[in-house]
C-alpha cells in the first residue's frame, strides 16, 4: 500500500502518544524523523525497531523525490517530528504536497500539537482563532506585530526563549500595554508553566524570570469597534 502517515508524537510526556500512532509506527516500512536521535529515544521506549531516515528542513528539497518513489515501490512510511504534529512549523509540507501530486495517499493521525492546549489553557475565546506560526526571526518582525493590531480573534504564535524578551517589547509597542497575553511553556513536561497578564506585565515577567523551554504565546483579540 502506497501511503504516507503523518504521526504526531508527544510534546513532553512519552505517555501522551496514542495507541493508533504506535500501531502505525510498528507497521510502516520506514520512519522519517526530524532528528533520529530524539525519535530513536521514543521508539526504543516502545520497542519499535523500524528503520529511521533523517528528514528535516536542511535535506527535504533534495531527498523528497526519492522518498516518494520509495513509498510507491515499497509501501507505507511514517513522518514524525521531534514533538507534536509534523508540518506545523516543521518539515512536512513539501513531502505531503509531493505525495498528493504523485498519487500517494496521505493520512494525518490526530494527536499532540502545542497550539491547542495553549489556547484552551489561556482562557481566551477559542471559538475562532488565528495560528500565526513562529514570529519572524529577523526581517519582518515589525510587520508581523502590526498586522495583529486589529485582529479580533485570539492569536497563537511560537517564539524562541532567546527572543521572548524582544517579542514582549514589540508586542507591547504594537498592540498596546493593556492587551491580554498568555505564555504557555514546556507543555506536558515536568516544569510546564502557564502565565497570564497584560502586555506591560509580560515585559516585566520575561525580564525578571527569563523563562526557558518551548514557548507558545496566546494573545487576546482586539476589542471590536462599535458600529
Phi, psi and omega in degrees: 000127181270101183207144172251124174262127173263116192243113176293143178237161186302145176284329182209285181293122183296341179287353182280353180289149182272158177298323179296319179299317179296320179298316180294315181298327178286334189262350184277164180290320177202165184237126176269127186230139177300316176224112185295335178290313179296311180292327178299323177298316179296314183294320178297323180302325182255012175068032180260127188243017180297156180297135176254133178237128180291127178218111185210181187295342182272345180231358187298321180295325184284320189256353182305313181301319181288330176294315179299316180297321179295320178297318181296326185271328190241353177113190193292151175228161176240143176247125177231156173248181180299324180196143178086201184264122179301149178096345176257100184060025176220168173299147179153321183302315182300317180292316178300314179300316181294321178295316179300315181293331182270001180081016176272127179296141177237129177229121177261120178285146173289149180167204191296136168205141189289330190290326183288311176303320180297317179300312182294317181293336182295328185082004179275162180306132184240006181286338176209129182210167180238129173259117186258005179070207178282140169299134180308140183293318184227271182294135176097001182296315181299315179296322178303307183292319180294331178292343180263356187303318185252011178288120184271347177275157174298138182245134177241134176213163178253148176212148179282146176299335180287341183241007186294324178293319177297317180297321180299315179295318179295320180296314180300318181293317185279322187257348180101150186292341184262000179295133181283139180219151177229130175252122176243123182230154177056047181303131177068016177249173186301320185253035177302140182218140173238121180241137180229144178176195177268168178301321178296316179293329179295320177302312181295321182298311184288332177289324181279313188271334183048062184298150181235173175096186179287128189237141173234129176258131175241123187242127179297142179293159178292152177293135180289138179287137179284129180275000000 
